[in-house]
């Protein structure tokens, strides 16, 4: 794993914490979330659509 500067590591830790808190809040509210997994967008959660329809990139 790469070594990061102390400031960079603090930023990365903060981003991970905020992402985890946001996913937990969405789970508690019963909302699905879209994450990147194995090279593609995946919807997770009880009400997640089976298939995501994403707009084409221009």
Residue pairs with C-beta under 8 A, 6 or more apart in sequence:
4 12
22 33
23 33
23 35
26 32
26 33
26 45
27 33
27 45
30 45
30 46
30 47
31 45
31 47
32 43
32 44
32 45
32 46
32 47
32 48
32 49
33 43
33 44
33 45
33 48
34 41
34 42
34 43
34 44
34 52
35 41
35 42
35 44
36 42
41 52
41 54
42 52
43 49
43 52
